[in-house]
């Protein structure tokens, strides 16, 4: 197996493990009204980030032409969560182990995306800016709005 597939399988395993860990922590309320409260939807933020990692690593595994964009999108989303938490915009509900794993994977994914390590379609300036904007939108949607 080549390096691209080994890295993508490692990221897939981490993403799958974190997805399961985050799904287990979701509390499903009793009653119909609780499903329309913001606190219920805030629980899904960490799960969304780990699903982004799953999608990006799957694209990396198959060598899809949008791999670098999805890697950058995941990388910015995962790094913006602890950054916004430190800036005081919101209190992140991602556990410490999740923050460590996601931040490490995010740095790796950003390096892979911007260096175009595996000679996939290069990330344009517009795609890079769009991945940052979408990452900010996802973080603010699940934590602030």
C-alpha positions as CSV (number, residue, x, y, z in Angstrom):
1,X,0.0,0.0,0.0
2,X,1.2,3.5,-0.7
3,X,1.6,6.3,1.8
4,X,-1.6,8.1,0.7
5,X,-3.8,5.0,1.5
6,X,-2.0,4.4,4.8
7,X,-2.5,8.0,6.0
8,X,-6.1,7.9,4.9
9,X,-6.8,4.7,6.7
10,X,-5.2,6.1,9.9
11,X,-7.4,9.2,9.6
12,X,-10.4,7.0,8.9
13,X,-9.8,5.0,12.0
14,X,-9.4,8.1,14.1
15,X,-12.5,9.7,12.6
16,X,-14.6,6.6,13.1
17,X,-13.4,6.2,16.8
18,X,-14.2,9.9,17.5
19,X,-17.5,9.7,15.8
20,X,-18.6,6.8,17.9
21,X,-17.3,8.5,21.1
22,X,-19.2,11.7,20.2
23,X,-22.4,9.8,19.3
24,X,-22.4,8.0,22.6
25,X,-22.3,11.4,24.4
26,X,-25.4,12.8,22.7
27,X,-28.4,13.0,25.0
28,X,-31.8,12.5,23.4
29,X,-34.4,14.4,25.5
30,X,-37.8,13.3,26.5
31,X,-40.7,15.3,25.0
32,X,-41.2,17.0,21.7
33,X,-40.3,20.6,22.8
34,X,-36.7,19.8,23.8
35,X,-35.7,19.0,20.2
36,X,-36.2,22.6,19.2
37,X,-33.9,24.0,21.8
38,X,-30.4,25.2,21.0
39,X,-28.7,23.1,23.6
40,X,-29.9,20.0,21.8
41,X,-28.3,20.9,18.5
42,X,-25.1,22.1,20.1
43,X,-24.3,18.5,21.0
44,X,-23.8,17.7,17.3
45,X,-20.9,20.0,16.8
46,X,-18.1,17.5,17.7
47,X,-19.8,14.8,15.7
48,X,-19.9,17.1,12.6
49,X,-16.2,17.7,12.8
50,X,-15.4,14.0,13.1
51,X,-17.7,13.3,10.1
52,X,-15.8,15.9,8.1
53,X,-12.7,14.0,9.0
54,X,-14.3,10.8,7.8
55,X,-15.3,12.3,4.5
56,X,-11.9,14.0,3.9
57,X,-10.0,10.7,4.7
58,X,-12.3,8.8,2.4
59,X,-11.7,11.2,-0.4
60,X,-8.0,10.9,0.3
61,X,-8.2,7.1,0.2
62,X,-9.9,7.1,-3.3
63,X,-7.9,10.0,-4.6
64,X,-10.9,12.2,-5.4
65,X,-10.2,15.5,-7.1
66,X,-11.8,17.5,-4.3
67,X,-9.6,15.9,-1.6
68,X,-7.5,19.0,-0.9
69,X,-10.6,21.1,-0.4
70,X,-12.2,18.7,2.0
71,X,-8.9,18.3,3.9
72,X,-8.6,22.1,4.2
73,X,-12.3,22.4,5.2
74,X,-11.9,19.8,8.0
75,X,-8.6,21.3,9.1
76,X,-9.9,24.8,9.5
77,X,-13.1,23.7,11.2
78,X,-11.2,21.5,13.7
79,X,-8.7,24.2,14.5
80,X,-11.3,27.0,14.8
81,X,-13.1,25.2,17.6
82,X,-10.3,25.5,20.2
83,X,-9.3,28.9,18.8
84,X,-12.8,30.4,19.2
85,X,-13.0,28.7,22.7
86,X,-9.7,30.5,23.7
87,X,-10.9,33.8,22.3
88,X,-14.0,33.5,24.4
89,X,-16.6,33.4,21.7
90,X,-18.1,30.2,23.2
91,X,-17.4,27.3,25.4
92,X,-16.4,24.3,23.3
93,X,-18.1,21.0,24.2
94,X,-15.4,19.0,22.4
95,X,-13.7,16.9,25.1
96,X,-9.9,17.4,25.7
97,X,-9.0,14.1,24.0
98,X,-11.1,15.1,21.0
99,X,-9.5,18.5,20.8
100,X,-6.0,16.9,20.9
101,X,-6.8,14.3,18.2
102,X,-8.8,16.6,16.0
103,X,-6.1,19.4,16.2
104,X,-3.3,17.0,15.3
105,X,-5.3,15.5,12.4
106,X,-6.2,19.1,11.3
107,X,-2.6,20.2,11.2
108,X,-1.7,17.1,9.2
109,X,-4.7,17.6,6.8
110,X,-3.9,21.3,6.3
111,X,-0.3,20.4,5.5
112,X,-1.4,17.7,3.0
113,X,-3.9,20.1,1.4
114,X,-1.7,23.1,0.9
115,X,1.5,21.2,0.0
116,X,-0.5,19.0,-2.5
117,X,1.6,16.1,-1.2
118,X,-0.1,13.4,-3.2
119,X,-0.3,15.4,-6.5
120,X,-4.1,15.7,-6.5
121,X,-5.9,18.8,-7.8
122,X,-4.2,21.9,-6.3
123,X,-6.1,24.0,-3.8
124,X,-6.9,27.4,-5.4
125,X,-6.9,30.6,-3.4
126,X,-10.7,30.8,-3.7
127,X,-11.1,27.3,-2.5
128,X,-8.8,28.0,0.5
129,X,-10.8,31.1,1.4
130,X,-14.1,29.2,1.0
131,X,-12.9,26.4,3.2
132,X,-12.0,29.0,6.0
133,X,-15.4,30.7,5.6
134,X,-17.3,27.4,5.7
135,X,-15.3,26.3,8.7
136,X,-16.2,29.5,10.5
137,X,-19.9,29.0,9.5
138,X,-19.9,25.5,10.8
139,X,-18.3,26.4,14.1
140,X,-20.6,29.4,14.7
141,X,-23.7,27.4,13.7
142,X,-23.1,24.7,16.2
143,X,-21.8,26.9,19.0
144,X,-22.8,30.5,18.8
145,X,-25.9,31.0,16.6
